[in-house]
Amino acid sequence: MKERVWEIAICGTFDVQNYGDLLFPIIAEAELAKRLGRVKLHRFSYHAKTPPEWPYIVTSVTELPHLAMSLDGVLIGGGFIIRFDKDVAPAYGPPTSGIHHPTGYWLTPALIALQHGIPLIWNAPGMHCNNIPRWAEPLMRLVLQNSPYIRVRDKPSQEALKHFCDNSRIAVLPDTAFGISRLVDNRQQSAELDILRELSGFTGPYIIVQAVYRITPFIRFIQNHRSLFKDIRFLILPIGPVLGDHETIIGDGLPDSIQLPSWPPPLLLAELISQAEAVIGHSYHLAITALACGVPVFSSADLSAGKYTALSEFETIFALPGESEIDPHQFLTRLGKGPPSLAAQIALEQLDEHWDHIAKIIREGRVNTQSILSRFWQSLPNLLEAAPENAAKSEKGYVALLKATTERPEIYPAEYAIQQGHVGELGTQFLAERDAAIIERDTALAGIHFLKNTRSWQITKPLRFLMRLMRFGLTLQERSRLMVLWSKRKRKPSSSTGIRGGGHAPNGPAAPDRPFAAMPAVCSHQPGLTTSSNFDVVCFANIDWSARFQRPQQMMRQFAEQGYRVFYVVASRGSSGGQAYSLNEVSQGIFEVALSMHTTQDFYTEGMSDDNIQACLLSLEAPSGCSAPNGSRLANSI
């Protein structure tokens, strides 16, 4: 008799380069096959993916309505996917405008499962730090009250969802990624890992360092105590490239560090983590993989908040201090891979019960949720019709609250309004919305503060200044600062080093004793420099055109392909050769303008110096010398 093939769907963000998200289908397929036999797992995300470019086949959610009738079960999650904010990942969105973002990869599939009577299973997803809008509340009630099995990965998620169904039905479960320890061999590394380590040049002990900005204190610690780690290599490893992880963030901050030739597939990445002496980073699933395999974790995250509270029982996860110095002796004593902890073993036992329960539900077959969903469709017009009326009632509650505030300003208005019954249930709802708005505002402000303190923001500050200069000119304050810098420059003796004045540019030939503005330009006289009917596009970039092909280059190439002339302006990283700037056509219709520098700088470790800012400004004031009227400035030409 032919063995049955169980058709099971799992829904999430499996179409992005993020280690944790890529793990969930791998673990689910292995655990369900162990219990059900032959399993065909359909991985549903926004965008379709196929090997060899991707670790496995991912099916677009646009295909789910066609395939739903053949499914035996639908799993939602794991990961942080129960959310309503739009900022899931940079430039990440649905394949068509008809699919709502971001509910299109989790809430809509849940509704489709109910429509077809398919068992709906919540596979320990996360939901916290985001609000549930009022329009979604009936839908949340519908999918949660009619799911036979609901598990979430942490208490904040349980707390956020308990309002929509019986709280006893929502249980907290360890993140399913703890099951990765059963898919990698902790005792002996694979032949694939052997080859990768041999080719990458690290055969001895190593520490994994996540390629993110948040570990700057650890980088400083290693720089100050490098002699203590002479027998250990540091592997700089992106965990979530889609979220901005990149090796260049660390750059040369860790001497003698290792970078892999390409981002490894999820199972190989997991094995790399399992064989490390320690991991340093911010990623939740980097920490979980390490803990599951007995590797100590040094995390930059706040371990007392959000999803990280689920790791509080683990003894080998340590918080990296903020600005305080790391104790070298304490750090060294915590290094070294060991057996998985008791907490990790308990997590595996709980996950065994979890997968047993899911397999049992799937074997029991379809459930009668079609009639429930049909009744919901009957009530839907009422819900839609009542939406404007509910909004008006909320506004009335707001007015009542303001009245209470005016009458008794000495008492905090929120408590007073509730005590006096002025706003009742609607007032309570308003207060909850107000508090949520305050949290959202504070979160946004914290995000802005963090952004402005990142290295990339500081590095690009001079280039943003140049952009403002091109568009609006100098402010009075900036003119005063520039005059001070100019007067200091005029007082410097002619024997001073650097590109300006006498002497030599760093690692370059001697420069004439004259200001930048008088220096000639190096220009490739290309036909593309002739004036076109389209406007020109100027991009002030923080990386050279040839450094790596990322968003600046991708966007500029699209402009060029549409017939626009593009100037890609960078600060030169090498010697200027005595030239004010260089201009070369790096692609059809795209010209890289390298502004001369006073001294060579590493823009990944320090901001642009005042002398280099002045040098770039003077470069822009230099005669263009390239298909422009005589005496015109470079700034005018581009």
N, C-alpha and C positions, 0 to 999 in steps of 0.2 A: 504494500500500500504506500502510495506516494506521501511523503511527509508534508504536512501543511506549512505554508510560508505565511508568517504573521506580518501584516502590513501595518507599520506603526509610524506615525508622524511625530517629529519633535520640532518645536517652533522657537526661534530666537534669532540672535544676530550672529549667524555662522558665516556670514559673507564679508567679515571685516578681519583685518590682521590684528587680532587681539588674542593672546594666548588662552586666557580663561574661556572665552566664548567658543574657541575651536575645540576645547577639550570635551564639552558636554555631550555632543553626539557620539564621540568615540567611546566614552565611558558607558553611555546608555546602551549602545549597540552591543558592547561586550557583555554587560550584565544581563540584558534581556535575552540574548542568545544562549547564555548559560542556563537560563530558566525555561525558555520557551522552545528552544531548538532553532530552526531556521527563521531568521528575522530579516525582513527588508525594511531598513530604516529610511524614511523620507525626511530629509533635513530641509525645512522651509525657512527661508529668509527673504528679504526684499529682492535680492539679485541672484540670478543663477550663476553657479560656478562649476567648473569641471577640472579634473586632473588633466595634464600634469601641473597646470598653473595653480591648482588648489589641492589641499590634502584629500578631499573627497568631493563627491557630487553634492551640490546644493541646488534645490529647486526653488524657483521664484514663487512667492505667495500668490502670484497671479494664476498659478496652476492649481491651487488648492481646491477651488470649487469643482474642478473637473475630476479630481482624484479622491475627493472626500468619501464617495460611496464605497470605495474599496478599502477604506482604512478600518483597522481593528482597535485603534487607540490613538489619542492625541496627547502628547506631553508638552507642557508649557514651561520653558526654562531648561536649565537654571541661568544664573547670572542676574544682574540688575536690569530686568527687562519690564517689570510692571511699572510703567512710568507714563507721564503725560507731557513732560517738557520736550522741546524739539531738539535740544542740543545733545543728541546721542553720541555723535562723533562728527568731526568736521566734514561738511559736504555730504553727509549720509542722509538719504531720504528714499521714499518709495519709488518703484519703477514707473508708476503712472499716477496722474493727479487724482484718479478715482479711489486711491487707497489712502486712508487717513494715516498721518504720521504723528506719534510713533506707535499708535495702537494697532497698526496694520500687521505687525509681526507677532502679536500676542493676544490682544483682545478679540480682534476679528476672527482669527482661527478658532478661538474658544467658542465664539457664537456659532461658527460653522459646524463645529463638533456637536453642539447641542441640537442644531437643526437636523442633523443626520442620525442622532441617537448614538453617537460614538462616545465611549467612556472618556471623560475629560480629566486629566491628571496634572496637578501642579507640582512640577519636579524641582522643588526647593528653590524657586526664584527669589529675588530680593525686591522689596518695595519700601523705600523710605527716602527722606530728604526731598520729596516732591509731593505736591498737593493733588488731590483727586477733584477735578472740576465737577460742578453740580450736574452738568448734562450727562456725565459718565456714571453717576451713582446708580441709576436703575440698571444699567448694563453690568456693573460690578456685582450688584445683588444677584442678578440673574445667573451669571456664570459661576459665582462662588456657591450659591445655595444649591445649585444643581450639579455640582462636581462631587463624585464619590470619594475623592481623595485630594486633600490640600496640605501640602508641606511647604514651609518657607525656611529660608536659611538663617534667620536671626530674629531676635525679639522685636527690634524696631519695625520689621516688616509685619510681624504678627499683630503688633499694636495698631498699625495703619489699616489693616484689613479686617479687624475684628468687628467693625461697625456694620459689615455687610452680610454676615451670617453668624451662626452660633459659634462663639469663640472656641468652644471645646473641639470643633472640627478642624481648626487651624493649628497645626503643631509645628514646632521648630525642629529642624533637622540639620545635621552638619552638611555643609556644602558638598554636593556630589563629587566635586573635584578631589576630595580626599581618596576617592577610589582609584586615583591614578597610580597609587603605589602597587596595585595589583597588575598593572600593565607594563611596568618597567622592572627590570631585574636589579635590585639594590646591591647584590653581591658581585655581579660580574657585568661589565659594560658590553654592549653589543659591538659587532664588527663595524657597523656604521659609525658608531661613536669613536671607535678606535681610529678609523680612517680620518674622521673630521679633526680629531685632536692632533693626529700626526701631521696633517696638512696645515693646520693652523699654528702649529709650533708650541703646544702646551701639553706635555706628557706627564708633568708632575702635578702636585696639589694646586688648586686654584680656588679663587673666591669669585662668585658672580656679582657684578655690580650693574644694577638696572640703569639704563641710559636715560635718566630723567634729571631735571633741575633740582629736585627737592633734597638731594643728598650732598649738597655742597659742604656741610660740616664734616662729613666723612671723608671727602676728597682732601680737605685741609688736614685732617688727622693723618691720613696716609702720607701726604707730602711732608709733614713734620716728623714722621716716625718711619720713613721708608726702610731704614736699616733693620727694623724689627721683622720685615716681611720679605727678606731677600730670597727665601726659598719658596715663596708663594707668588703665583701669577694672578693678575686680575683680568677677568673676562668681562668686557663691557658688552652687555646684552640687552637689546630692546625687547621688552615684554609685550607692549602694545603699540606697535608702529602707527596704527590708525589714530591713537590718542596723542601722538607727538614724540614717542620714544625714538631717539636716534643717537648713534655713537658719537656724532660730532658735538653733542651737548657736553659730553665729558671731555672730548678732544684730547689734548696732551696733559690734562690735569692729573692723570695717573700714569706715571712713568713706567715704561716697559709693560704696558697693558696689551691685551689681545682683543682683536675684533674678528668676527667670523666673516667669511666671504659673502654670505647671504643669510637671510633670516631662516632658521631651521624649521622644519615641519613640527607640529605640536608634540608628537611623541618623542622625537629626538631632543627637542627643547626640554621636555620633562626629564629625560634621562640625564641631560647636562646638569640640570638642577639637582637631581638625586645623587650625583657623584661629587658635588662641590663640598668644600670645607665649611662654607657659609654662603648666605645670600644677603645682599644689601639692596634695599629698594623700597618702593611704595606699593607695588602691586599686591592685591589681595590674593590672587591665585599663584603668584610667585611664592608668597608666604605659605599658602596651603600645600602646594606641592613639596616644598622644603620640609615642612612639619610632618607631612605624611611619610616622608622618606628618612626622617631622623637628622635633617640638616638644620643647624641653627639659623635663625632669621634675625636680622637687624633692620627694623622698619622705621621709615620716616613718617608713617601715618600715626594719627591719634588713636591709640589702641583702646581708649576708653569710650569711643563714640561710634555710632552707626554699626555697619556690618562687622567691624573689627572686634566688637564686643563678643562675637561668637568664638573668638580665639583666646579668650581670657583664661581658659583652663590649661593652656599649653605653657610649659615651663621654659621652652627654648626659643621663645620669641621675645625680643628685647627692643625697646624704643630707643631710637637714636636721639641724643640730646639736640636741642635746637641750636643755640649759639654757644652753649657751654662745651668745654673740652671733653673729649672721650678719654676715659681712663685706659691707657695702653695695656696695663697688666690685666685689668678686668676683661678687656676685649680679647686678649690672647687666650685667657683661660676658658673662654666660651666657644672658641673655634673648635672645629672638628666634627665630622659626621659620626653619629652613633645610631643605636637601634631606635626605631619609632617609639615614641612615648606612650604611656598608658592611655592618655587622652586620644592619641591617634588610633590606637587599637579599639577603643570604645566607639569612636566615630565610624570605623569600618563595620563594627557589629550593628550599629544603628542603620547604616546604609544597606547592609544585607537584608534586614527586615523591610526596609523601604522598597528594595527591588523585588523582594518576595511578594509584597502586597500589590505592587503594580502588576506583576505577572498574573496574580490571581484575578485582579479586576479585568485584565484583558481577556483572560480565558473565559470569564463569565459571559462575555459577549456584549452586545449592544443594549442600551438602556432606553427607557421610554421618556425622552426629553422633548420629542417633537411636539407633543400636545402642549407642554409648558411654554415652548417658544411660540407656538401658534397663539396662545392666550396673550403673550407679551405683544405680539404684532397687533392684536385687537386693541390693546391699551395704548399703543404707541401714539396714535393721533391725540389722545387726551394729554399725554405727557408733553408733546410738542406744543399743543394749544396752551397748556398751562405755563409754559416756560416764561413768556413775557409777563404774565400776571405775577408769578413768583418773584421776578426781578423787581416789579413795582412794589410788592410787599416788603422786600428787603430795603428798598429806598425809604419806605415809611418807617421801618424800624430804625433806620439810620437817623431820620429826623427826630424821632422820639429820644434816641440816645443823646443827640445834641442838646435837646431841651433839658434833659436831666443834668447834663454837664453845666449848662448855664445856670440852673437853679441852685446847684450844690457844687460849686467849683472846688470846695475844700476837700471833697471826697473824690477818690478816683472814679471817673465817670462810668467805667465798665461795671465795677461791682455795684455802684449805686443804682444803675439802670436795672440790673438783675434783681437786687434786693427789693426795689419798689415795684417791680413787675411792669415797668413802663414798656418794655419791648418784648418780654416773654420769650417764646421759642425762637422767633425770628431775630430778636436781639442777640440771643446766645449764638445763633448761626452767624450773625454779622460780626460778633466779636471774634469768633473762630476764624472768619475770613480775614478780619483785620490783622489778627496775630500771624496768620499764614503769610499775609502780604508783607508784614514787618520782617518776618524770617527770610522771605524771598529777597527783600531789599537788602538786608544785612548780608545774605549770602552773595548777592551780586556785588556789593561793595567790597566784600572780602576777596572775591574773585578778581576785581579790578586792582585792588591793592597787591595781590599776589602777582598779577600780570606785570604791573609796573616795576616790580622788584626782580623779575626774571632777567637772566643774562641777555636773552635775545632782545628784550625791550631796551635795555641799556645800550646794547651794541648798535641798535638801529636808531638811537636818538639823534646822532649827527645827521644821518640820512633823512630823517623826518624834518629836521631843521632845514636842510637843503631844499626839500620839497616845499616847505612854507616860504622859503626865500624866493624860489622860482615863481610862486603863485602870488604872494602878497608883499614881497620885499622885507626889509628889516624893520623891526620895532625900534623905538627909541632906546630901550634898554639894550637890545642886541647891538645897535650901532655904537653905543658907548663902550660895550665890552670889546667890540672889534677894534675900536680906536685904541683902547688900552693895549690890546695884543699887538697892534701895528706899531705903536710907539716903542714897545719892548723890543720888537724885531728890529726896528731902525737903530736901536742902541747897541745891538749885538755886534761884536767885532767881526771883520770879514774873514777871520781865520776859523770861525766856528764851524763845526761839522754839521752835516745835514744837506739836504738838497738845495735849500736856499743859501744865498751868499757863497763864500768860498768853501773849500773842503769837498767832501765826497758824500754821496748818498750811501746809506747802509747797503753793503754788498753790491754796490754799483759804481759806475764811472764818475769822474769828477764832473761837477755841475758848474756852469759859468756863474760869475759873480753878478747876478741880476735877479730881479724878482720873478716869480712864476709867471706873472701876467705878460712878461716880455719874452718868455720862452716859446719856441715853436711847438706846434702840435704834431704828433705822429698820426697821419690820417691815411687810411686806405681809400683812394678815390674810386669808389664803386658807383656804377650807374644807379644803384638804389638810393644814393644820397640826393638825387635830384628831387626837387619839390613835387609832391603829389597833391591831388585834389582833396584827399582825406586829411584829417588832422593827424598829428604825430602823437605817439604814445611814449611817455617817459616813465621808466620804472627805476626807482632807487632801491637797489637790491643789497642784501647783506652777504651774498655769496657770489663768486664768479660764475659766469655762464657755464663753464666746463666743470664746476665743482661737483655737482650732482643734479640730476634733472628732476626738480621738484616743482611746487606750485608756481613760483615766479616764472620759471622758464616755460612751464606748460601754458600759463595764461598769455605770456607774451607771444609765444608761437601761434596761438589762436588769432591774436590781433594781426600778426604778420600775414597769416594765411588769408585773412579777409581784406588784405590790401593796404593795411596801415603800416607806416614806417615806424619802427620801434627803436628807441634808444634805451639800452640796458646799462644804467649808470652804477658803477661800483668804485669803491676806494681801492686803489692799487695795493696789492699785498707785497709787491717786490719793488725793485729799483725803478725809478722813472726814467733813468738815463738822461736826466737834465731836461726832459720834456714836460710841458704843462699838463698834458694828458695824452692818452693814446686812444685811437678809435679804429675798430676793426669790425668788419662784417662777419659775424659768427654763424649766421644762418640767413637764409633768403629774407631780406627785408629787415633784419635785426642787427643792430650795431652796438657793440659793447664799448662803452666809454669808460676808460679807467682813469680816474682822477689821480693826479700825483700826490704823493705823501711826503711829509717832512721826514718822518722816521717810520721804519717798519714796525707794525704792531700785530699782536695776536688778538683779533676781535672776539674770539671766543672766551678769552679770560679777562679782558679789560675793555673799558670804554675808550672811545677815540679821544686822544689828547687835544688840548687847545691848539697846539702847533699844527696838528694834522687837520683840525677843523678849518683853520685859517688857510692851510695849503689847498684844501678842496675848494674853498670859496674863491681863492685866487685862480685856481684852474678854471672855474666857471667863468671868470672874468677875462680869461685869455682869448685872443683872437681865434676864431674857429678854424680858419684856413681850409675849410672843407665845403666847397659848393655853397658858399655864403658870400654876401657883399663884403667888400674890403673893410676891414676894421670891425666887423661885427663880432660880438662876444659869443663864446661857446654857448652860454645860457640862452642867448637869443636864437642861435641856430637850431637848438633842439627844443 
